[in-house]
Amino acid sequence: MLTFKKFYEMKSLDAHPGDEVENINKDCEHYGVKGVIKRTEKRKEKRSDKVDNKHNVPGRDLVIRVTNNTKNAKEGDEITKSAEQIEPIKK
């Protein structure tokens, strides 16, 4: 049985630098942002002094270079998103 945690860890491992992606999370300030994955990073975990919200779960995040302009991001910005917020752009 695939757990919630393992599903998102697998999804982040399927993402590779150079992949084109879009933020599909309608509740996120960066919804609609399109970009290219630059790298993955280990997520700072809860109870860490580097985490603001204290509810992060272990995993990896994707660092994305933005390729379009939206209300909260512009082309060239670098944003970090969890894998469940992004989908590959189909060509």
C-alpha positions in Angstrom: 0.0 0.0 0.0 1.3 3.4 -1.0 1.2 6.0 1.8 0.5 9.7 1.4 4.1 10.5 2.4 5.7 8.0 0.0 3.5 9.2 -2.9 4.8 12.7 -2.7 8.4 11.5 -2.1 8.1 9.5 -5.3 6.6 12.4 -7.2 9.5 14.7 -6.2 11.9 12.0 -7.3 10.2 11.8 -10.7 10.9 15.5 -11.2 14.3 16.4 -12.8 16.2 19.6 -13.5 15.1 21.0 -16.9 11.5 19.6 -16.6 8.9 22.2 -17.5 6.2 22.5 -14.8 3.1 24.5 -13.7 1.8 25.2 -10.2 -1.8 23.7 -10.1 -2.5 24.5 -6.4 -5.5 27.0 -6.6 -4.9 27.9 -2.9 -1.3 28.9 -3.5 -0.1 32.5 -4.1 1.9 31.2 -7.1 -1.0 29.4 -8.8 -0.5 29.4 -12.5 3.2 29.9 -12.4 5.1 28.0 -15.1 8.7 27.3 -15.0 11.7 25.0 -15.3 12.9 22.8 -12.4 16.5 23.9 -11.4 17.0 21.4 -8.6 15.4 19.5 -5.7 16.2 20.3 -2.1 15.7 18.4 1.1 12.8 20.0 3.0 13.6 21.7 6.3 11.6 19.6 8.8 9.3 20.7 11.6 10.8 21.7 14.9 13.7 23.1 12.9 14.6 26.7 13.5 14.7 27.1 9.7 10.9 26.4 9.4 8.4 29.2 9.9 5.2 27.2 9.9 6.2 24.2 12.2 4.2 21.7 10.2 6.4 20.6 7.3 6.6 16.9 6.7 9.8 15.1 5.6 10.5 15.1 1.8 11.9 17.1 -1.0 10.9 20.4 -2.6 11.4 21.6 -6.1 13.2 24.9 -6.9 11.7 26.4 -10.0 12.9 29.2 -12.3 9.7 31.1 -13.4 9.1 31.5 -17.1 5.9 33.5 -17.1 4.5 36.6 -15.3 1.7 36.3 -12.8 0.4 38.5 -10.0 2.9 37.2 -7.5 5.9 36.1 -9.6 7.7 37.3 -12.6 9.9 35.7 -15.3 13.3 34.8 -13.8 12.1 34.5 -10.2 13.1 31.4 -8.3 10.5 29.8 -6.1 10.4 26.7 -4.1 7.3 24.4 -4.1 6.4 21.0 -2.8 5.9 18.3 -5.4 2.1 18.0 -4.9 1.7 21.6 -6.1 3.2 21.1 -9.5 2.4 19.1 -12.6 4.6 18.6 -15.7 3.6 20.7 -18.7 2.5 18.4 -21.5 4.1 19.2 -24.8 
